[in-house]
Amino acid sequence: MKIAALLGASDATLGLVLAIGWLAVLGIGLYQYRQGSRSRKKFYMNTSAGVIWLAFSLFQVSTTLTGIVETVTVALAVALICAGVATGVGWWRLRNTDPDQNVQA
């Protein structure tokens, strides 16, 4: 059974709700980073996860669309996945260069 069916909603509706939620998470993360209350490492980790989940939500929304709108939505989702992977690589590099981390040879 699909989760959307259990909630009485379509996949597109659930995808839209999730997309709005992940946009809020990304916006809050950006705000905290700009204010200085979130480290760059945590910002990259949050952004990586957020844009990948946002892309997943857009794929769900695209199931109800047709024509050029569907194509643009899918293309945006693919671009967001690429951005999420690139941000994840940035997080991985920051994680491995942390001066507080004890590295044993």
C-alpha distance (Angstrom), angle and dihedral (degrees) to the residues before:
residue distance angle dihedral
M1 . . .
K2 3.73 . .
I3 3.78 120.6 .
A4 3.79 90.8 -131.1
A5 3.81 90.4 56.7
L6 3.79 90.6 50.6
L7 3.80 89.8 53.1
G8 3.80 92.3 45.6
A9 3.80 94.3 -116.1
S10 3.77 134.6 111.9
D11 3.80 123.4 -110.1
A12 3.79 90.1 -107.9
T13 3.80 92.8 53.1
L14 3.78 91.7 49.0
G15 3.81 89.6 45.9
L16 3.80 91.3 52.0
V17 3.81 92.0 50.1
L18 3.80 90.7 48.5
A19 3.81 91.8 46.9
I20 3.80 91.1 53.4
G21 3.80 90.1 47.0
W22 3.80 93.5 50.7
L23 3.80 91.3 46.6
A24 3.81 87.1 55.2
V25 3.82 91.3 49.0
L26 3.81 90.7 50.1
G27 3.80 92.0 46.7
I28 3.80 92.8 50.3
G29 3.80 90.7 47.1
L30 3.79 91.6 51.1
Y31 3.80 91.4 47.7
Q32 3.82 91.9 50.8
Y33 3.80 91.6 47.0
R34 3.80 92.0 50.4
Q35 3.82 90.1 48.8
G36 3.80 90.9 51.9
S37 3.81 96.7 -117.7
R38 3.81 94.0 112.3
S39 3.80 126.5 57.8
R40 3.78 122.2 -125.1
K41 3.81 90.2 -114.8
K42 3.82 92.8 55.2
F43 3.80 90.9 42.9
Y44 3.82 91.3 54.7
M45 3.80 91.5 46.8
N46 3.81 92.2 49.1
T47 3.80 92.8 45.7
S48 3.79 93.4 47.9
A49 3.78 93.7 52.6
G50 3.80 93.2 39.6
V51 3.79 98.1 53.5
I52 3.80 93.0 44.4
W53 3.81 90.8 52.7
L54 3.79 90.0 43.8
A55 3.81 88.7 54.4
F56 3.81 89.9 50.4
S57 3.81 89.1 52.2
L58 3.80 91.2 50.1
F59 3.80 89.7 52.5
Q60 3.81 88.1 55.6
V61 3.80 91.9 48.6
S62 3.81 91.6 48.8
T63 3.82 91.3 63.8
T64 3.80 90.5 77.3
L65 3.80 96.4 42.6
T66 3.78 127.3 86.7
G67 3.76 138.4 -162.6
I68 3.77 124.1 2.8
V69 3.82 93.1 -12.9
E70 3.79 90.6 60.3
T71 3.81 91.2 47.5
V72 3.80 92.5 50.0
T73 3.81 91.7 46.9
V74 3.81 92.5 50.8
A75 3.82 91.3 45.7
L76 3.80 90.0 51.1
A77 3.80 90.3 49.5
V78 3.81 91.5 51.2
A79 3.81 90.5 48.8
L80 3.80 89.8 50.1
I81 3.80 91.2 51.8
C82 3.81 89.3 52.6
A83 3.82 90.3 48.5
G84 3.80 90.3 48.6
V85 3.79 92.4 51.8
A86 3.83 91.2 47.0
T87 3.80 90.9 49.8
G88 3.79 89.6 47.0
V89 3.80 89.5 54.5
G90 3.81 88.6 51.0
W91 3.80 89.6 51.4
W92 3.81 90.5 48.3
R93 3.81 90.9 53.1
L94 3.81 92.2 48.1
R95 3.78 90.6 47.0
N96 3.79 91.9 54.5
T97 3.81 94.3 47.3
D98 3.81 96.2 51.4
P99 3.84 107.1 135.7
D100 3.82 91.8 -151.4
Q101 3.76 92.3 58.1
N102 3.80 116.3 103.1
V103 3.78 108.3 -132.2
Q104 3.77 118.0 -168.0
A105 3.76 120.4 -160.8
